[in-house]
Amino acid sequence: MHEEEVFWMLNALCDEHKYKMQNLWKPTMPEMKLRLFQMEHLIERHLSKISHHFQSHQILSASMFYAQIWFKTLFTKTEIPMISNEIIFRIWDCFFYQGFIVLFKFGLAILKYNETQ
């Protein structure tokens, strides 16, 4: 990509309602609390075993472990070995097509995959 194309891509990530990234990157991250709240409730609803595990170990916010980093970096900064570049590129493809909801879906999928560990 040329510099101008990169600029317009970042501009779209910030300005388009579909991606909703602008308020995640601001210094106070005003949108992050909402996204973590939503992730927490999705974990409770769809991954009750993990949710109970976190609660039983008095982990205050299950989604605070990885979700915040996943959301801010679109999964590029993660220490989970199963996430290769191919998977990250697939996440991005889906994200650019469907929007922010994809980050929730992949986050839940990763937690589900590791549920037995």
Backbone as XML, in Angstrom:
<?xml version="1.0"?>
<chain id="A" units="angstrom">
  <residue number="1" name="MET">
    <atom name="N" x="0.834" y="-1.189" z="0.000"/>
    <atom name="CA" x="0.000" y="0.000" z="0.000"/>
    <atom name="C" x="0.876" y="1.247" z="0.000"/>
  </residue>
  <residue number="2" name="HIS">
    <atom name="N" x="0.404" y="2.249" z="-0.672"/>
    <atom name="CA" x="1.090" y="3.540" z="-0.661"/>
    <atom name="C" x="0.680" y="4.320" z="0.582"/>
  </residue>
  <residue number="3" name="GLU">
    <atom name="N" x="1.465" y="5.320" z="0.919"/>
    <atom name="CA" x="1.213" y="6.112" z="2.128"/>
    <atom name="C" x="-0.202" y="6.695" z="2.149"/>
  </residue>
  <residue number="4" name="GLU">
    <atom name="N" x="-0.643" y="7.194" z="1.023"/>
    <atom name="CA" x="-1.981" y="7.797" z="0.974"/>
    <atom name="C" x="-3.068" y="6.755" z="1.230"/>
  </residue>
  <residue number="5" name="GLU">
    <atom name="N" x="-2.885" y="5.555" z="0.697"/>
    <atom name="CA" x="-3.860" y="4.486" z="0.923"/>
    <atom name="C" x="-3.902" y="4.085" z="2.399"/>
  </residue>
  <residue number="6" name="VAL">
    <atom name="N" x="-2.742" y="4.025" z="3.036"/>
    <atom name="CA" x="-2.673" y="3.718" z="4.463"/>
    <atom name="C" x="-3.386" y="4.799" z="5.260"/>
  </residue>
  <residue number="7" name="PHE">
    <atom name="N" x="-3.157" y="6.056" z="4.901"/>
    <atom name="CA" x="-3.825" y="7.162" z="5.572"/>
    <atom name="C" x="-5.339" y="7.011" z="5.490"/>
  </residue>
  <residue number="8" name="TRP">
    <atom name="N" x="-5.866" y="6.738" z="4.307"/>
    <atom name="CA" x="-7.321" y="6.644" z="4.147"/>
    <atom name="C" x="-7.876" y="5.407" z="4.846"/>
  </residue>
  <residue number="9" name="MET">
    <atom name="N" x="-7.075" y="4.365" z="4.931"/>
    <atom name="CA" x="-7.509" y="3.173" z="5.675"/>
    <atom name="C" x="-7.628" y="3.496" z="7.160"/>
  </residue>
  <residue number="10" name="LEU">
    <atom name="N" x="-6.635" y="4.154" z="7.729"/>
    <atom name="CA" x="-6.695" y="4.554" z="9.139"/>
    <atom name="C" x="-7.830" y="5.554" z="9.375"/>
  </residue>
  <residue number="11" name="ASN">
    <atom name="N" x="-8.031" y="6.429" z="8.418"/>
    <atom name="CA" x="-9.134" y="7.381" z="8.516"/>
    <atom name="C" x="-10.476" y="6.642" z="8.575"/>
  </residue>
  <residue number="12" name="ALA">
    <atom name="N" x="-10.634" y="5.634" z="7.745"/>
    <atom name="CA" x="-11.875" y="4.850" z="7.749"/>
    <atom name="C" x="-12.058" y="4.116" z="9.077"/>
  </residue>
  <residue number="13" name="LEU">
    <atom name="N" x="-10.978" y="3.576" z="9.629"/>
    <atom name="CA" x="-11.065" y="2.897" z="10.916"/>
    <atom name="C" x="-11.545" y="3.846" z="12.015"/>
  </residue>
  <residue number="14" name="CYS">
    <atom name="N" x="-11.134" y="5.085" z="11.924"/>
    <atom name="CA" x="-11.513" y="6.066" z="12.943"/>
    <atom name="C" x="-12.901" y="6.645" z="12.713"/>
  </residue>
  <residue number="15" name="ASP">
    <atom name="N" x="-13.238" y="6.946" z="11.486"/>
    <atom name="CA" x="-14.451" y="7.707" z="11.209"/>
    <atom name="C" x="-15.694" y="6.877" z="10.904"/>
  </residue>
  <residue number="16" name="GLU">
    <atom name="N" x="-15.536" y="5.715" z="10.325"/>
    <atom name="CA" x="-16.714" y="4.943" z="9.926"/>
    <atom name="C" x="-17.336" y="4.236" z="11.118"/>
  </residue>
  <residue number="17" name="HIS">
    <atom name="N" x="-18.641" y="4.343" z="11.204"/>
    <atom name="CA" x="-19.402" y="3.755" z="12.307"/>
    <atom name="C" x="-19.213" y="2.235" z="12.379"/>
  </residue>
  <residue number="18" name="LYS">
    <atom name="N" x="-18.998" y="1.615" z="11.268"/>
    <atom name="CA" x="-18.844" y="0.160" z="11.189"/>
    <atom name="C" x="-17.681" y="-0.351" z="12.046"/>
  </residue>
  <residue number="19" name="TYR">
    <atom name="N" x="-16.593" y="0.425" z="12.117"/>
    <atom name="CA" x="-15.391" y="-0.027" z="12.807"/>
    <atom name="C" x="-15.292" y="0.488" z="14.236"/>
  </residue>
  <residue number="20" name="LYS">
    <atom name="N" x="-15.744" y="1.693" z="14.492"/>
    <atom name="CA" x="-15.829" y="2.248" z="15.853"/>
    <atom name="C" x="-14.497" y="2.213" z="16.610"/>
  </residue>
  <residue number="21" name="MET">
    <atom name="N" x="-13.426" y="2.575" z="15.952"/>
    <atom name="CA" x="-12.109" y="2.482" z="16.582"/>
    <atom name="C" x="-11.621" y="3.800" z="17.187"/>
  </residue>
  <residue number="22" name="GLN">
    <atom name="N" x="-12.143" y="4.920" z="16.740"/>
    <atom name="CA" x="-11.614" y="6.214" z="17.159"/>
    <atom name="C" x="-11.586" y="6.371" z="18.675"/>
  </residue>
  <residue number="23" name="ASN">
    <atom name="N" x="-12.660" y="6.018" z="19.345"/>
    <atom name="CA" x="-12.726" y="6.199" z="20.794"/>
    <atom name="C" x="-11.984" y="5.127" z="21.577"/>
  </residue>
  <residue number="24" name="LEU">
    <atom name="N" x="-11.468" y="4.119" z="20.892"/>
    <atom name="CA" x="-10.603" y="3.138" z="21.558"/>
    <atom name="C" x="-9.167" y="3.634" z="21.617"/>
  </residue>
  <residue number="25" name="TRP">
    <atom name="N" x="-8.808" y="4.520" z="20.697"/>
    <atom name="CA" x="-7.432" y="4.989" z="20.606"/>
    <atom name="C" x="-7.208" y="6.329" z="21.278"/>
  </residue>
  <residue number="26" name="LYS">
    <atom name="N" x="-8.256" y="6.983" z="21.740"/>
    <atom name="CA" x="-8.088" y="8.259" z="22.446"/>
    <atom name="C" x="-7.435" y="7.995" z="23.793"/>
  </residue>
  <residue number="27" name="PRO">
    <atom name="N" x="-6.781" y="8.999" z="24.370"/>
    <atom name="CA" x="-6.067" y="8.780" z="25.647"/>
    <atom name="C" x="-6.937" y="8.207" z="26.769"/>
  </residue>
  <residue number="28" name="THR">
    <atom name="N" x="-8.184" y="8.624" z="26.879"/>
    <atom name="CA" x="-9.035" y="8.105" z="27.962"/>
    <atom name="C" x="-9.820" y="6.859" z="27.546"/>
  </residue>
  <residue number="29" name="MET">
    <atom name="N" x="-9.729" y="6.476" z="26.291"/>
    <atom name="CA" x="-10.407" y="5.295" z="25.739"/>
    <atom name="C" x="-11.875" y="5.212" z="26.177"/>
  </residue>
  <residue number="30" name="PRO">
    <atom name="N" x="-12.696" y="6.215" z="25.838"/>
    <atom name="CA" x="-14.070" y="6.227" z="26.337"/>
    <atom name="C" x="-14.924" y="5.047" z="25.876"/>
  </residue>
  <residue number="31" name="GLU">
    <atom name="N" x="-14.622" y="4.487" z="24.732"/>
    <atom name="CA" x="-15.425" y="3.379" z="24.214"/>
    <atom name="C" x="-14.997" y="2.030" z="24.813"/>
  </residue>
  <residue number="32" name="MET">
    <atom name="N" x="-13.811" y="1.955" z="25.385"/>
    <atom name="CA" x="-13.280" y="0.692" z="25.872"/>
    <atom name="C" x="-14.134" y="0.094" z="26.989"/>
  </residue>
  <residue number="33" name="LYS">
    <atom name="N" x="-14.597" y="0.915" z="27.918"/>
    <atom name="CA" x="-15.422" y="0.387" z="29.020"/>
    <atom name="C" x="-16.671" y="-0.296" z="28.485"/>
  </residue>
  <residue number="34" name="LEU">
    <atom name="N" x="-17.292" y="0.317" z="27.488"/>
    <atom name="CA" x="-18.479" y="-0.287" z="26.882"/>
    <atom name="C" x="-18.137" y="-1.615" z="26.228"/>
  </residue>
  <residue number="35" name="ARG">
    <atom name="N" x="-17.052" y="-1.649" z="25.468"/>
    <atom name="CA" x="-16.663" y="-2.884" z="24.774"/>
    <atom name="C" x="-16.307" y="-4.003" z="25.764"/>
  </residue>
  <residue number="36" name="LEU">
    <atom name="N" x="-15.632" y="-3.663" z="26.848"/>
    <atom name="CA" x="-15.286" y="-4.676" z="27.852"/>
    <atom name="C" x="-16.539" y="-5.159" z="28.580"/>
  </residue>
  <residue number="37" name="PHE">
    <atom name="N" x="-17.460" y="-4.252" z="28.859"/>
    <atom name="CA" x="-18.744" y="-4.623" z="29.465"/>
    <atom name="C" x="-19.490" y="-5.593" z="28.548"/>
  </residue>
  <residue number="38" name="GLN">
    <atom name="N" x="-19.524" y="-5.280" z="27.260"/>
    <atom name="CA" x="-20.193" y="-6.156" z="26.293"/>
    <atom name="C" x="-19.517" y="-7.513" z="26.219"/>
  </residue>
  <residue number="39" name="MET">
    <atom name="N" x="-18.198" y="-7.522" z="26.207"/>
    <atom name="CA" x="-17.459" y="-8.788" z="26.142"/>
    <atom name="C" x="-17.731" y="-9.624" z="27.390"/>
  </residue>
  <residue number="40" name="GLU">
    <atom name="N" x="-17.751" y="-8.969" z="28.524"/>
    <atom name="CA" x="-18.020" y="-9.669" z="29.784"/>
    <atom name="C" x="-19.375" y="-10.375" z="29.739"/>
  </residue>
  <residue number="41" name="HIS">
    <atom name="N" x="-20.375" y="-9.685" z="29.232"/>
    <atom name="CA" x="-21.714" y="-10.276" z="29.158"/>
    <atom name="C" x="-21.803" y="-11.367" z="28.091"/>
  </residue>
  <residue number="42" name="LEU">
    <atom name="N" x="-21.059" y="-11.218" z="27.027"/>
    <atom name="CA" x="-21.020" y="-12.279" z="26.024"/>
    <atom name="C" x="-20.363" y="-13.536" z="26.592"/>
  </residue>
  <residue number="43" name="ILE">
    <atom name="N" x="-19.324" y="-13.358" z="27.393"/>
    <atom name="CA" x="-18.679" y="-14.512" z="28.041"/>
    <atom name="C" x="-19.659" y="-15.184" z="28.994"/>
  </residue>
  <residue number="44" name="GLU">
    <atom name="N" x="-20.361" y="-14.399" z="29.781"/>
    <atom name="CA" x="-21.353" y="-14.970" z="30.710"/>
    <atom name="C" x="-22.435" y="-15.735" z="29.960"/>
  </residue>
  <residue number="45" name="ARG">
    <atom name="N" x="-22.868" y="-15.194" z="28.839"/>
    <atom name="CA" x="-23.972" y="-15.796" z="28.089"/>
    <atom name="C" x="-23.559" y="-17.039" z="27.302"/>
  </residue>
  <residue number="46" name="HIS">
    <atom name="N" x="-22.404" y="-16.971" z="26.652"/>
    <atom name="CA" x="-22.008" y="-18.044" z="25.731"/>
    <atom name="C" x="-20.941" y="-18.989" z="26.277"/>
  </residue>
  <residue number="47" name="LEU">
    <atom name="N" x="-20.210" y="-18.556" z="27.285"/>
    <atom name="CA" x="-19.132" y="-19.375" z="27.845"/>
    <atom name="C" x="-19.262" y="-19.420" z="29.362"/>
  </residue>
  <residue number="48" name="SER">
    <atom name="N" x="-20.352" y="-19.971" z="29.831"/>
    <atom name="CA" x="-20.639" y="-19.937" z="31.269"/>
    <atom name="C" x="-19.577" y="-20.677" z="32.086"/>
  </residue>
  <residue number="49" name="LYS">
    <atom name="N" x="-18.993" y="-21.722" z="31.527"/>
    <atom name="CA" x="-17.953" y="-22.462" z="32.243"/>
    <atom name="C" x="-16.745" y="-21.558" z="32.527"/>
  </residue>
  <residue number="50" name="ILE">
    <atom name="N" x="-16.328" y="-20.810" z="31.523"/>
    <atom name="CA" x="-15.203" y="-19.881" z="31.701"/>
    <atom name="C" x="-15.593" y="-18.764" z="32.655"/>
  </residue>
  <residue number="51" name="SER">
    <atom name="N" x="-16.792" y="-18.257" z="32.506"/>
    <atom name="CA" x="-17.272" y="-17.186" z="33.377"/>
    <atom name="C" x="-17.263" y="-17.635" z="34.835"/>
  </residue>
  <residue number="52" name="HIS">
    <atom name="N" x="-17.747" y="-18.838" z="35.098"/>
    <atom name="CA" x="-17.745" y="-19.365" z="36.472"/>
    <atom name="C" x="-16.322" y="-19.562" z="36.978"/>
  </residue>
  <residue number="53" name="HIS">
    <atom name="N" x="-15.437" y="-20.015" z="36.109"/>
    <atom name="CA" x="-14.035" y="-20.201" z="36.491"/>
    <atom name="C" x="-13.419" y="-18.869" z="36.924"/>
  </residue>
  <residue number="54" name="PHE">
    <atom name="N" x="-13.640" y="-17.841" z="36.124"/>
    <atom name="CA" x="-13.112" y="-16.520" z="36.475"/>
    <atom name="C" x="-13.702" y="-16.028" z="37.796"/>
  </residue>
  <residue number="55" name="GLN">
    <atom name="N" x="-14.991" y="-16.216" z="37.971"/>
    <atom name="CA" x="-15.642" y="-15.762" z="39.202"/>
    <atom name="C" x="-15.145" y="-16.545" z="40.413"/>
  </residue>
  <residue number="56" name="SER">
    <atom name="N" x="-14.962" y="-17.850" z="40.263"/>
    <atom name="CA" x="-14.516" y="-18.670" z="41.391"/>
    <atom name="C" x="-13.088" y="-18.332" z="41.820"/>
  </residue>
  <residue number="57" name="HIS">
    <atom name="N" x="-12.296" y="-17.813" z="40.908"/>
    <atom name="CA" x="-10.921" y="-17.404" z="41.236"/>
    <atom name="C" x="-10.835" y="-15.903" z="41.525"/>
  </residue>
  <residue number="58" name="GLN">
    <atom name="N" x="-11.984" y="-15.296" z="41.702"/>
    <atom name="CA" x="-12.099" y="-13.878" z="42.041"/>
    <atom name="C" x="-11.365" y="-12.973" z="41.050"/>
  </residue>
  <residue number="59" name="ILE">
    <atom name="N" x="-11.491" y="-13.330" z="39.793"/>
    <atom name="CA" x="-10.969" y="-12.480" z="38.734"/>
    <atom name="C" x="-12.076" y="-11.489" z="38.413"/>
  </residue>
  <residue number="60" name="LEU">
    <atom name="N" x="-11.808" y="-10.226" z="38.661"/>
    <atom name="CA" x="-12.857" y="-9.211" z="38.580"/>
    <atom name="C" x="-13.432" y="-9.053" z="37.185"/>
  </residue>
  <residue number="61" name="SER">
    <atom name="N" x="-12.609" y="-9.027" z="36.205"/>
    <atom name="CA" x="-13.096" y="-8.823" z="34.846"/>
    <atom name="C" x="-12.367" y="-9.768" z="33.904"/>
  </residue>
  <residue number="62" name="ALA">
    <atom name="N" x="-13.070" y="-10.784" z="33.489"/>
    <atom name="CA" x="-12.454" y="-11.787" z="32.630"/>
    <atom name="C" x="-11.934" y="-11.172" z="31.343"/>
  </residue>
  <residue number="63" name="SER">
    <atom name="N" x="-12.661" y="-10.262" z="30.798"/>
    <atom name="CA" x="-12.267" y="-9.709" z="29.510"/>
    <atom name="C" x="-11.087" y="-8.756" z="29.600"/>
  </residue>
  <residue number="64" name="MET">
    <atom name="N" x="-10.752" y="-8.303" z="30.794"/>
    <atom name="CA" x="-9.625" y="-7.378" z="30.921"/>
    <atom name="C" x="-8.294" y="-8.041" z="30.588"/>
  </residue>
  <residue number="65" name="PHE">
    <atom name="N" x="-8.201" y="-9.347" z="30.693"/>
    <atom name="CA" x="-6.931" y="-10.015" z="30.427"/>
    <atom name="C" x="-6.448" y="-9.800" z="29.000"/>
  </residue>
  <residue number="66" name="TYR">
    <atom name="N" x="-7.258" y="-10.156" z="28.040"/>
    <atom name="CA" x="-6.831" y="-10.077" z="26.653"/>
    <atom name="C" x="-7.684" y="-9.156" z="25.802"/>
  </residue>
  <residue number="67" name="ALA">
    <atom name="N" x="-8.944" y="-9.032" z="26.105"/>
    <atom name="CA" x="-9.852" y="-8.306" z="25.217"/>
    <atom name="C" x="-9.422" y="-6.879" z="24.955"/>
  </residue>
  <residue number="68" name="GLN">
    <atom name="N" x="-8.936" y="-6.192" z="25.957"/>
    <atom name="CA" x="-8.532" y="-4.801" z="25.756"/>
    <atom name="C" x="-7.424" y="-4.703" z="24.707"/>
  </residue>
  <residue number="69" name="ILE">
    <atom name="N" x="-6.449" y="-5.569" z="24.803"/>
    <atom name="CA" x="-5.359" y="-5.569" z="23.820"/>
    <atom name="C" x="-5.878" y="-6.008" z="22.455"/>
  </residue>
  <residue number="70" name="TRP">
    <atom name="N" x="-6.722" y="-7.050" z="22.435"/>
    <atom name="CA" x="-7.287" y="-7.519" z="21.169"/>
    <atom name="C" x="-8.026" y="-6.394" z="20.462"/>
  </residue>
  <residue number="71" name="PHE">
    <atom name="N" x="-8.846" y="-5.664" z="21.205"/>
    <atom name="CA" x="-9.661" y="-4.616" z="20.599"/>
    <atom name="C" x="-8.812" y="-3.455" z="20.087"/>
  </residue>
  <residue number="72" name="LYS">
    <atom name="N" x="-7.830" y="-3.049" z="20.848"/>
    <atom name="CA" x="-7.013" y="-1.900" z="20.455"/>
    <atom name="C" x="-6.087" y="-2.216" z="19.282"/>
  </residue>
  <residue number="73" name="THR">
    <atom name="N" x="-5.606" y="-3.448" z="19.199"/>
    <atom name="CA" x="-4.606" y="-3.789" z="18.189"/>
    <atom name="C" x="-5.134" y="-4.711" z="17.098"/>
  </residue>
  <residue number="74" name="LEU">
    <atom name="N" x="-6.426" y="-4.997" z="17.111"/>
    <atom name="CA" x="-7.029" y="-5.914" z="16.134"/>
    <atom name="C" x="-6.307" y="-7.264" z="16.125"/>
  </residue>
  <residue number="75" name="PHE">
    <atom name="N" x="-6.001" y="-7.753" z="17.317"/>
    <atom name="CA" x="-5.380" y="-9.062" z="17.547"/>
    <atom name="C" x="-3.921" y="-9.155" z="17.123"/>
  </residue>
  <residue number="76" name="THR">
    <atom name="N" x="-3.284" y="-8.058" z="16.762"/>
    <atom name="CA" x="-1.881" y="-8.148" z="16.344"/>
    <atom name="C" x="-0.948" y="-8.344" z="17.522"/>
  </residue>
  <residue number="77" name="LYS">
    <atom name="N" x="-1.324" y="-7.862" z="18.683"/>
    <atom name="CA" x="-0.473" y="-8.037" z="19.868"/>
    <atom name="C" x="-1.136" y="-9.065" z="20.777"/>
  </residue>
  <residue number="78" name="THR">
    <atom name="N" x="-0.713" y="-10.268" z="20.642"/>
    <atom name="CA" x="-1.243" y="-11.337" z="21.467"/>
    <atom name="C" x="-0.150" y="-12.355" z="21.707"/>
  </residue>
  <residue number="79" name="GLU">
    <atom name="N" x="-0.191" y="-12.984" z="22.835"/>
    <atom name="CA" x="0.829" y="-13.979" z="23.166"/>
    <atom name="C" x="0.244" y="-15.391" z="23.133"/>
  </residue>
  <residue number="80" name="ILE">
    <atom name="N" x="-0.802" y="-15.543" z="22.369"/>
    <atom name="CA" x="-1.436" y="-16.855" z="22.232"/>
    <atom name="C" x="-0.824" y="-17.543" z="21.018"/>
  </residue>
  <residue number="81" name="PRO">
    <atom name="N" x="-0.159" y="-18.671" z="21.241"/>
    <atom name="CA" x="0.571" y="-19.324" z="20.146"/>
    <atom name="C" x="-0.306" y="-19.734" z="18.966"/>
  </residue>
  <residue number="82" name="MET">
    <atom name="N" x="-1.592" y="-20.013" z="19.198"/>
    <atom name="CA" x="-2.444" y="-20.492" z="18.118"/>
    <atom name="C" x="-2.787" y="-19.409" z="17.103"/>
  </residue>
  <residue number="83" name="ILE">
    <atom name="N" x="-2.494" y="-18.145" z="17.408"/>
    <atom name="CA" x="-2.846" y="-17.061" z="16.496"/>
    <atom name="C" x="-1.639" y="-16.755" z="15.607"/>
  </residue>
  <residue number="84" name="SER">
    <atom name="N" x="-1.653" y="-17.349" z="14.444"/>
    <atom name="CA" x="-0.584" y="-17.125" z="13.465"/>
    <atom name="C" x="-0.943" y="-15.907" z="12.617"/>
  </residue>
  <residue number="85" name="ASN">
    <atom name="N" x="-0.012" y="-15.518" z="11.758"/>
    <atom name="CA" x="-0.296" y="-14.407" z="10.850"/>
    <atom name="C" x="-1.485" y="-14.714" z="9.950"/>
  </residue>
  <residue number="86" name="GLU">
    <atom name="N" x="-1.619" y="-15.958" z="9.512"/>
    <atom name="CA" x="-2.753" y="-16.335" z="8.671"/>
    <atom name="C" x="-4.075" y="-16.083" z="9.381"/>
  </residue>
  <residue number="87" name="ILE">
    <atom name="N" x="-4.133" y="-16.413" z="10.650"/>
    <atom name="CA" x="-5.360" y="-16.201" z="11.422"/>
    <atom name="C" x="-5.604" y="-14.710" z="11.628"/>
  </residue>
  <residue number="88" name="ILE">
    <atom name="N" x="-4.560" y="-13.964" z="11.919"/>
    <atom name="CA" x="-4.713" y="-12.512" z="12.081"/>
    <atom name="C" x="-5.229" y="-11.893" z="10.789"/>
  </residue>
  <residue number="89" name="PHE">
    <atom name="N" x="-4.699" y="-12.309" z="9.656"/>
    <atom name="CA" x="-5.164" y="-11.763" z="8.374"/>
    <atom name="C" x="-6.628" y="-12.123" z="8.130"/>
  </residue>
  <residue number="90" name="ARG">
    <atom name="N" x="-7.017" y="-13.316" z="8.539"/>
    <atom name="CA" x="-8.425" y="-13.715" z="8.394"/>
    <atom name="C" x="-9.320" y="-12.859" z="9.296"/>
  </residue>
  <residue number="91" name="ILE">
    <atom name="N" x="-8.858" y="-12.606" z="10.522"/>
    <atom name="CA" x="-9.605" y="-11.729" z="11.429"/>
    <atom name="C" x="-9.780" y="-10.360" z="10.789"/>
  </residue>
  <residue number="92" name="TRP">
    <atom name="N" x="-8.711" y="-9.838" z="10.218"/>
    <atom name="CA" x="-8.795" y="-8.518" z="9.572"/>
    <atom name="C" x="-9.760" y="-8.535" z="8.400"/>
  </residue>
  <residue number="93" name="ASP">
    <atom name="N" x="-9.695" y="-9.574" z="7.563"/>
    <atom name="CA" x="-10.629" y="-9.683" z="6.438"/>
    <atom name="C" x="-12.072" y="-9.599" z="6.931"/>
  </residue>
  <residue number="94" name="CYS">
    <atom name="N" x="-12.363" y="-10.388" z="7.943"/>
    <atom name="CA" x="-13.719" y="-10.400" z="8.495"/>
    <atom name="C" x="-14.073" y="-9.060" z="9.133"/>
  </residue>
  <residue number="95" name="PHE">
    <atom name="N" x="-13.110" y="-8.466" z="9.834"/>
    <atom name="CA" x="-13.337" y="-7.176" z="10.483"/>
    <atom name="C" x="-13.659" y="-6.094" z="9.452"/>
  </residue>
  <residue number="96" name="PHE">
    <atom name="N" x="-12.891" y="-6.033" z="8.373"/>
    <atom name="CA" x="-13.132" y="-5.002" z="7.366"/>
    <atom name="C" x="-14.447" y="-5.235" z="6.627"/>
  </residue>
  <residue number="97" name="TYR">
    <atom name="N" x="-14.900" y="-6.466" z="6.593"/>
    <atom name="CA" x="-16.172" y="-6.761" z="5.926"/>
    <atom name="C" x="-17.367" y="-6.542" z="6.861"/>
  </residue>
  <residue number="98" name="GLN">
    <atom name="N" x="-17.275" y="-7.035" z="8.111"/>
    <atom name="CA" x="-18.419" y="-7.030" z="9.014"/>
    <atom name="C" x="-18.363" y="-5.962" z="10.103"/>
  </residue>
  <residue number="99" name="GLY">
    <atom name="N" x="-17.191" y="-5.482" z="10.433"/>
    <atom name="CA" x="-17.083" y="-4.462" z="11.469"/>
    <atom name="C" x="-16.682" y="-5.021" z="12.826"/>
  </residue>
  <residue number="100" name="PHE">
    <atom name="N" x="-16.926" y="-4.226" z="13.853"/>
    <atom name="CA" x="-16.419" y="-4.497" z="15.195"/>
    <atom name="C" x="-16.916" y="-5.808" z="15.793"/>
  </residue>
  <residue number="101" name="ILE">
    <atom name="N" x="-18.095" y="-6.241" z="15.414"/>
    <atom name="CA" x="-18.668" y="-7.467" z="15.983"/>
    <atom name="C" x="-17.740" y="-8.671" z="15.796"/>
  </residue>
  <residue number="102" name="VAL">
    <atom name="N" x="-16.931" y="-8.628" z="14.766"/>
    <atom name="CA" x="-15.989" y="-9.721" z="14.490"/>
    <atom name="C" x="-14.991" y="-9.879" z="15.631"/>
  </residue>
  <residue number="103" name="LEU">
    <atom name="N" x="-14.585" y="-8.774" z="16.246"/>
    <atom name="CA" x="-13.625" y="-8.854" z="17.342"/>
    <atom name="C" x="-14.221" y="-9.613" z="18.524"/>
  </residue>
  <residue number="104" name="PHE">
    <atom name="N" x="-15.507" y="-9.410" z="18.775"/>
    <atom name="CA" x="-16.182" y="-10.179" z="19.822"/>
    <atom name="C" x="-16.228" y="-11.663" z="19.450"/>
  </residue>
  <residue number="105" name="LYS">
    <atom name="N" x="-16.583" y="-11.959" z="18.216"/>
    <atom name="CA" x="-16.711" y="-13.353" z="17.771"/>
    <atom name="C" x="-15.386" y="-14.104" z="17.884"/>
  </residue>
  <residue number="106" name="PHE">
    <atom name="N" x="-14.315" y="-13.498" z="17.393"/>
    <atom name="CA" x="-13.020" y="-14.174" z="17.471"/>
    <atom name="C" x="-12.527" y="-14.266" z="18.908"/>
  </residue>
  <residue number="107" name="GLY">
    <atom name="N" x="-12.777" y="-13.241" z="19.709"/>
    <atom name="CA" x="-12.402" y="-13.300" z="21.120"/>
    <atom name="C" x="-13.084" y="-14.449" z="21.836"/>
  </residue>
  <residue number="108" name="LEU">
    <atom name="N" x="-14.390" y="-14.599" z="21.598"/>
    <atom name="CA" x="-15.130" y="-15.713" z="22.201"/>
    <atom name="C" x="-14.620" y="-17.054" z="21.674"/>
  </residue>
  <residue number="109" name="ALA">
    <atom name="N" x="-14.316" y="-17.106" z="20.397"/>
    <atom name="CA" x="-13.824" y="-18.356" z="19.805"/>
    <atom name="C" x="-12.492" y="-18.774" z="20.425"/>
  </residue>
  <residue number="110" name="ILE">
    <atom name="N" x="-11.610" y="-17.816" z="20.651"/>
    <atom name="CA" x="-10.312" y="-18.126" z="21.268"/>
    <atom name="C" x="-10.513" y="-18.623" z="22.691"/>
  </residue>
  <residue number="111" name="LEU">
    <atom name="N" x="-11.372" y="-17.962" z="23.434"/>
    <atom name="CA" x="-11.648" y="-18.418" z="24.806"/>
    <atom name="C" x="-12.273" y="-19.804" z="24.804"/>
  </residue>
  <residue number="112" name="LYS">
    <atom name="N" x="-13.203" y="-20.043" z="23.889"/>
    <atom name="CA" x="-13.848" y="-21.360" z="23.782"/>
    <atom name="C" x="-12.833" y="-22.436" z="23.434"/>
  </residue>
  <residue number="113" name="TYR">
    <atom name="N" x="-11.936" y="-22.136" z="22.514"/>
    <atom name="CA" x="-10.912" y="-23.091" z="22.110"/>
    <atom name="C" x="-10.034" y="-23.487" z="23.289"/>
  </residue>
  <residue number="114" name="ASN">
    <atom name="N" x="-9.756" y="-22.543" z="24.172"/>
    <atom name="CA" x="-8.890" y="-22.789" z="25.323"/>
    <atom name="C" x="-9.665" y="-23.136" z="26.587"/>
  </residue>
  <residue number="115" name="GLU">
    <atom name="N" x="-10.957" y="-23.361" z="26.476"/>
    <atom name="CA" x="-11.814" y="-23.596" z="27.629"/>
    <atom name="C" x="-11.383" y="-24.797" z="28.459"/>
  </residue>
  <residue number="116" name="THR">
    <atom name="N" x="-10.897" y="-25.821" z="27.848"/>
    <atom name="CA" x="-10.555" y="-27.049" z="28.581"/>
    <atom name="C" x="-9.220" y="-26.951" z="29.304"/>
  </residue>
  <residue number="117" name="GLN">
    <atom name="N" x="-8.436" y="-25.951" z="29.008"/>
    <atom name="CA" x="-7.111" y="-25.827" z="29.620"/>
    <atom name="C" x="-7.182" y="-25.143" z="30.954"/>
  </residue>
</chain>
